[in-house]
Amino acid sequence: MVALQYMYLPLLFSILQATVRVTGRCTIPDYFHGDWYSQELGADIITKITADKWDSNEDDTELTCEDIFIHPTPGPQQDGNNVTMFMVSSGGLERCYFCVDVLWRTTNILQYRKGDCIPAYVGYAISLNISCRAMDPFYGLPSTDEAVTMFRQTPRSVNCETMFEGLYQFSYEIGMGGGGICDNPDSQIKACQDPGSPYVDNEVFYMTYGRCPDVRTSKNEKLRYQCMGSWDAERNGIGYTFAAIADTVNKDSREKFKCLLTLKSQRGNKKRWVMSRFSSCANLNSIYSGPVRLVLTSIVPSTENMVSRCNLPSDIAGQWVTRGPGFKYNVAINETNIRFYTEPDAIEFLDAFYACQKRSGTRYLMTRVLVGKCEEDFVCMEIVTLNNDTVRYRIGKPENIPSYLTREELDINSTFTNVCNWFDRADIKGNRGYEVLTRKTNSR
C-alpha cells in the first residue's frame, strides 16, 4: 500500500503544478542580452541572458521569463529601462518561480536582485503583480545596497568623458591601514578624448601608479582601462556617481573589472574617488571607505608649446582681477605669460595659462592650456592699456594645436594670420566685446 502511494506522487505533483495560475509571456529587452560576470558570495558567476532565458552557472537551473514589467525610464539620459521579471526554473529537483529585478545602469553594467523560490501550490494564485515585491509601490525596486553588480564580459564602446576627462595627479591608499598614503607626482591619470574621433582613445584612459619608498603597498605600474560607463545612485541616502572600468590586459574576470564611486556634489580641482579591488561594487560605501582610496588633482599638461616667443607690454605686469557683473577671475601677468584662475574650491573652477608667441600692434597670438585638460590651443588676444590700473582686452576663438606637430613644425606667422584674422572680421565697435581688468592694490 505504501509503495502504491509513492507511485502516484509524481502524478500528484504534476497536477498541483498544472493548477497554478501564471499570467502573461515576456521578451527580455535586447540591451540585456549577452554574457555577464558577477561575484556572489565569493563565487565567480557567469550569466547568459537571451530573449527569454536567464542562465547562470550558480546552479543547475535555468530561468525562463513568464511575465515582465518594464518600469518607466528614470531619466532622459538613460538608454535602457529597469525591469521586474517573473521567471520559472527548469532543471533541479523543485519547480520554483522567482522575481528578478534588473536595474539598467549602463550598456555594460546591470544590477539585479533575485527573490526566494515561490513554490507552486494547488489553488495558490501567483503572478508578477501578486508575487513580486517591486510591483508594490511601498517597496519598489531594490536599492544599490540590495543589488548584485553584473559586468558585460565583452564591453561595448563607451566614451570616457562621463567619468574621467583630462589630466590628473593622484594620491592613493590601498587597504585599511595599509601603510599610509602614497603621493608621488608620477601617479597620474591621462584621459585625453578627441571629440568626434573614431579611435579607441575616446574609450580608454591610462592610470600610472608611482611608488613611495615608505609605503609598502605602493607600486610602479601603468594600466590601460576601458571605460564601461557611469551612473548616479544613492547609498545610505547620499547621492553618488558610480563608474565601472575594465583592465584591457588582465583576462581574469575576478580582477579585470573595477567599480568606482565619487560624491556628486564635489567641486573645485580636487576629487575623491574610491575603487574596488575586485569586480564588485559592494565594498564602496563612501568617498572615504573603499579598498583603494584616491584623491585626484587636476594638473596642467606638460608641453613645449608653452615656451614663449615674444613679450607682453611691461606696464601690465602684476596682479589683476576681471571686472563686471559676471564671474570674477584672478589674473597674473608677467613679461611673457598670463594666467586666469579661480580659487581651488570654486564651483566653476578655472586655471588657464597663456604664453605669448607673436605680437602685432595690440594683438597677440597666444598658446593656451587649461589645468585638467589635454587640449592645447592657439588664441588671439587683444590688449589695450587704458591707464596704470585698467586694461581692456578680448580673447578670440580658440584653434586646436595638432598633437602630431612639434614646436619647430608650427608655422607661427601663418597661424597668426588665421587666428587673429577673426578680430578683423568681427563686427565689434567701441567697447563691445571687450572685458576689463582692474589692478589689485600694491601689485605693480
C-alpha positions in Angstrom: 0.0 0.0 0.0 2.8 2.4 0.9 4.6 1.6 -2.4 1.4 2.3 -4.3 1.1 5.7 -2.7 4.6 6.6 -3.8 3.8 5.6 -7.3 1.2 8.3 -7.5 3.4 11.1 -6.1 4.9 12.3 -9.4 1.3 12.4 -10.9 0.0 14.4 -7.9 2.9 16.8 -8.2 2.2 17.4 -11.9 -1.5 18.1 -11.1 -0.6 20.6 -8.4 1.7 22.5 -10.8 -0.9 22.5 -13.5 -3.5 24.2 -11.3 -1.2 27.2 -10.5 -2.2 30.3 -12.3 0.6 32.2 -14.0 -0.3 35.0 -16.4 1.5 36.7 -19.3 4.5 36.0 -21.5 7.6 38.1 -21.9 10.5 39.1 -24.1 13.6 40.4 -22.3 14.8 43.7 -23.8 17.8 43.2 -26.2 20.0 45.6 -24.3 20.2 43.0 -21.5 21.3 40.2 -23.9 24.8 38.8 -23.6 27.2 37.2 -21.2 27.7 38.8 -17.8 30.1 38.4 -14.9 29.4 38.9 -11.2 30.9 38.0 -7.9 28.4 36.5 -5.5 29.4 35.2 -2.0 32.9 34.8 -3.2 32.0 32.7 -6.3 32.5 33.7 -9.9 29.1 33.7 -11.6 28.6 33.8 -15.4 25.1 34.6 -16.6 23.8 34.4 -20.1 20.7 36.4 -20.9 18.7 35.8 -24.1 15.3 36.9 -25.3 13.5 34.7 -22.7 16.2 32.9 -20.7 18.4 33.8 -17.6 21.0 31.0 -17.4 23.9 31.1 -14.9 26.4 28.7 -13.6 25.3 29.3 -10.0 23.3 26.1 -10.0 21.9 23.6 -12.5 18.7 25.5 -13.1 17.8 27.8 -16.0 15.2 30.6 -15.6 12.6 31.2 -18.2 10.7 34.5 -18.3 7.0 34.2 -17.8 6.0 37.8 -17.4 7.8 41.2 -17.4 7.1 44.7 -16.3 9.2 47.5 -17.8 9.5 50.4 -15.4 9.4 54.0 -16.6 12.8 55.4 -17.6 14.1 57.3 -14.5 15.8 60.0 -16.6 16.3 61.3 -20.2 20.0 60.3 -20.1 19.2 56.6 -19.6 19.2 54.4 -22.7 17.7 51.3 -21.0 14.9 50.6 -18.6 14.7 48.8 -15.2 12.5 45.7 -15.3 10.9 43.2 -13.0 10.5 39.7 -14.4 8.5 36.7 -13.2 10.6 33.7 -14.0 10.3 29.9 -13.7 13.1 27.5 -13.1 13.8 24.4 -15.3 16.1 21.7 -14.0 16.8 20.9 -10.4 14.6 18.9 -8.0 11.9 21.6 -7.3 9.9 23.8 -9.7 10.2 27.3 -8.5 9.1 30.8 -9.6 11.3 33.8 -9.0 11.0 37.5 -9.1 14.1 39.1 -10.7 14.5 42.9 -10.6 17.1 44.3 -13.0 18.5 47.8 -12.9 19.9 49.1 -16.1 23.0 51.2 -15.3 24.9 51.4 -18.5 25.2 49.4 -21.7 27.9 47.4 -19.9 26.5 47.3 -16.3 23.4 45.7 -14.8 22.5 45.3 -11.1 19.9 42.7 -10.1 18.0 41.2 -7.2 16.7 37.7 -7.3 14.0 36.8 -4.8 13.5 33.5 -3.0 11.7 30.5 -4.5 8.0 30.9 -4.8 6.7 27.3 -4.8 3.7 26.2 -6.9 0.8 25.0 -4.7 -2.6 24.0 -5.8 -5.1 26.8 -5.7 -2.4 29.4 -4.9 -2.5 32.3 -7.4 0.9 33.6 -8.3 1.8 36.3 -10.8 4.1 39.2 -11.4 1.7 41.7 -9.8 0.8 39.5 -6.9 4.1 37.9 -6.0 6.9 40.4 -6.9 7.8 42.9 -4.2 9.0 45.6 -6.7 5.4 45.9 -8.0 4.3 47.2 -4.6 4.9 51.0 -4.6 5.7 50.8 -0.9 8.8 48.7 -1.6 9.7 49.4 -5.2 12.9 48.4 -7.0 16.0 47.4 -5.0 18.5 49.9 -3.8 22.2 49.7 -4.7 22.8 48.0 -1.3 20.4 45.2 -2.2 21.6 44.5 -5.7 24.4 42.5 -7.3 26.5 44.2 -10.0 27.0 42.4 -13.3 29.7 43.4 -15.8 29.4 42.7 -19.5 32.2 40.2 -20.3 32.9 41.8 -23.7 32.4 45.5 -23.0 30.7 47.7 -25.6 32.3 51.1 -26.6 31.6 53.9 -24.1 33.1 57.4 -24.2 35.2 58.1 -21.1 34.1 61.7 -20.8 31.2 60.7 -18.4 33.8 59.7 -15.7 37.4 60.8 -16.4 38.3 63.5 -18.9 41.7 65.3 -18.8 44.9 65.1 -16.7 45.1 64.3 -13.0 47.8 63.6 -10.5 46.5 61.4 -7.7 47.5 60.1 -4.2 46.4 56.7 -3.3 45.9 54.4 -0.3 45.4 50.7 -0.7 43.6 48.7 2.0 42.7 49.7 5.6 45.7 50.8 7.5 47.9 49.5 4.6 51.0 51.5 5.3 49.8 55.0 4.5 49.1 57.4 1.6 51.4 57.4 -1.4 51.5 60.9 -3.0 54.0 60.5 -5.9 54.0 63.2 -8.6 54.3 60.4 -11.2 51.0 58.9 -10.2 48.8 60.3 -13.0 45.6 59.6 -14.9 45.6 60.6 -18.6 42.2 60.6 -20.2 42.5 62.6 -23.4 39.5 62.3 -25.6 39.4 63.8 -29.1 35.8 64.9 -29.7 34.3 63.0 -32.6 37.3 60.8 -33.0 36.6 57.3 -34.3 39.6 55.9 -32.5 39.8 53.9 -29.3 41.4 56.9 -27.4 37.9 58.1 -26.6 37.1 54.8 -24.9 40.3 54.2 -22.7 42.4 56.0 -20.2 45.8 55.4 -18.7 46.5 55.2 -14.9 50.1 55.2 -13.8 51.0 54.4 -10.2 54.2 55.8 -8.8 55.9 54.1 -5.8 56.6 55.7 -2.5 59.6 54.1 -0.7 57.9 54.4 2.8 54.6 53.0 1.7 54.8 49.2 1.4 51.5 48.9 -0.6 52.6 51.4 -3.2 53.8 50.2 -6.6 55.2 51.2 -10.0 52.6 50.2 -12.6 51.0 51.6 -15.7 47.5 50.3 -16.5 45.2 50.9 -19.5 41.5 50.8 -18.7 38.4 50.7 -20.9 35.5 52.8 -19.7 32.3 50.9 -19.1 30.1 53.9 -18.2 28.9 55.8 -15.2 25.5 56.1 -13.3 24.0 58.0 -10.4 22.6 56.2 -7.4 22.1 56.6 -3.7 23.9 54.8 -0.9 22.7 55.3 2.6 20.6 58.2 1.5 23.5 60.1 -0.2 23.8 60.7 -3.9 26.9 59.3 -5.5 28.2 58.8 -9.0 29.4 55.2 -9.7 31.5 54.1 -12.6 33.0 50.9 -14.0 36.2 50.2 -15.9 37.8 47.1 -17.4 41.6 46.3 -17.5 42.4 45.9 -21.1 45.3 43.4 -20.4 44.1 41.3 -17.4 42.0 38.4 -18.5 41.0 37.2 -15.0 37.4 38.4 -14.7 37.8 38.5 -10.9 40.3 41.3 -11.2 39.6 42.6 -14.7 36.6 44.8 -13.7 36.6 47.6 -11.2 33.9 49.7 -9.7 34.4 53.3 -8.6 32.4 55.8 -6.5 32.6 59.6 -6.1 30.4 62.2 -4.4 28.2 64.1 -6.9 28.5 67.4 -5.0 32.3 67.7 -5.0 33.7 70.9 -6.5 37.0 72.5 -7.3 40.1 70.9 -8.7 40.3 68.0 -6.2 38.1 65.0 -6.4 37.9 62.0 -4.1 37.2 58.5 -5.5 37.2 55.1 -4.1 37.8 52.0 -6.2 37.2 48.3 -5.7 40.0 45.7 -5.8 37.8 43.1 -7.4 34.8 43.0 -9.7 32.2 44.2 -7.3 30.6 47.5 -6.1 29.6 46.1 -2.7 32.5 47.5 -0.7 32.2 51.1 -1.8 30.4 52.8 1.0 31.6 56.4 0.8 34.4 58.5 -0.7 36.4 57.7 2.4 35.6 53.9 2.6 36.7 51.5 -0.1 39.6 49.1 -0.9 41.5 51.8 -2.9 41.1 55.4 -1.9 42.1 58.1 -4.4 42.4 61.9 -4.3 42.6 63.4 -7.9 44.0 66.8 -8.5 43.7 68.5 -11.9 47.2 69.3 -13.4 48.4 71.4 -16.3 49.7 69.4 -19.4 53.4 69.4 -19.9 54.1 70.9 -23.3 56.9 72.7 -25.2 54.3 74.9 -26.9 54.0 77.0 -23.7 57.6 78.3 -24.2 57.2 82.0 -25.1 58.5 83.6 -28.3 57.5 87.2 -27.6 57.0 89.7 -24.7 53.9 91.4 -23.4 53.7 95.1 -22.5 55.9 95.7 -19.5 53.4 98.1 -17.9 50.7 95.4 -17.4 52.8 93.1 -15.3 51.3 92.3 -11.9 48.1 91.0 -10.2 44.7 91.9 -11.6 41.0 90.9 -11.3 38.3 90.8 -14.0 35.6 93.4 -13.6 32.0 93.2 -14.4 28.7 91.5 -13.5 29.9 88.1 -14.5 32.1 85.6 -12.7 35.4 87.0 -11.3 38.8 85.7 -12.1 42.2 86.4 -10.7 44.8 87.3 -13.3 48.5 87.2 -13.0 50.7 88.7 -15.8 54.5 88.7 -16.3 56.7 89.6 -19.2 55.6 86.6 -21.4 52.7 84.8 -19.7 49.1 85.4 -18.5 47.2 83.2 -16.0 43.4 83.4 -15.4 42.4 81.4 -12.3 39.7 81.0 -9.7 40.1 79.7 -6.1 40.8 76.0 -6.0 37.4 75.2 -4.4 35.4 77.4 -6.7 32.1 75.9 -8.1 33.2 76.8 -11.6 36.9 76.1 -11.3 39.2 77.5 -14.0 43.0 77.7 -14.3 44.2 78.9 -17.7 47.7 79.7 -18.8 48.6 81.8 -21.9 52.1 82.2 -23.5 53.0 84.9 -26.0 54.0 83.6 -29.4 53.7 86.6 -31.8 52.8 90.2 -31.5 51.5 92.7 -34.0 50.3 96.1 -32.6 47.8 95.4 -29.8 47.2 91.8 -30.9 49.0 88.8 -29.5 49.0 85.2 -30.7 49.0 83.1 -27.6 49.2 79.4 -26.8 46.8 78.2 -24.1 46.5 75.3 -21.8 43.9 74.6 -19.1 44.6 72.8 -15.9 43.0 69.4 -16.0 42.5 69.4 -19.8 44.5 67.7 -22.5 43.9 70.2 -25.4 46.4 72.9 -26.5 45.1 75.8 -28.4 46.1 79.0 -30.2 44.0 82.0 -29.3 44.3 85.7 -30.3 44.3 88.2 -27.5 44.0 92.0 -27.9 45.3 94.1 -25.1 44.8 97.8 -24.7 46.1 99.7 -21.7 43.8 102.5 -20.6 45.8 103.6 -17.6 48.1 102.2 -15.0 45.2 100.4 -13.2 42.9 99.5 -16.0 43.4 97.2 -19.1 40.8 96.4 -21.8 41.1 93.0 -23.5 39.3 90.5 -25.6 40.1 86.9 -26.5 39.2 85.3 -29.9 38.1 81.9 -30.8 40.5 79.0 -30.0 42.1 76.9 -32.7 43.4 73.5 -31.6 47.1 72.8 -32.0 47.5 69.4 -33.7 49.2 67.0 -31.3 51.3 65.5 -34.1 53.2 68.7 -34.8 56.3 69.6 -32.8 57.1 73.2 -31.7 59.5 73.5 -34.6 56.9 72.4 -37.2 54.4 75.1 -36.2 54.1 78.0 -38.7 53.6 80.9 -36.3 53.3 83.6 -39.0 50.6 81.7 -40.9 48.8 80.8 -37.6 48.8 84.5 -36.5 47.1 85.4 -39.8 44.5 82.7 -39.5 43.7 83.0 -35.8 43.9 86.8 -35.3 42.1 87.5 -38.5 38.9 86.8 -36.6 39.2 90.2 -35.0 39.3 91.9 -38.4 36.1 90.1 -39.5 34.2 90.5 -36.2 31.7 93.3 -36.1 32.9 94.9 -32.9 32.7 98.6 -32.3 33.7 100.8 -29.4 33.8 98.8 -26.1 31.6 95.9 -27.3 33.2 92.5 -26.9 35.9 93.7 -24.5 36.5 92.8 -20.9 38.2 94.9 -18.3 41.0 94.1 -15.9 41.5 96.1 -12.7 44.8 96.1 -11.0 44.9 94.8 -7.4 46.2 97.2 -4.8 50.0 97.3 -4.4 50.6 94.7 -7.2 52.9 96.7 -9.5 
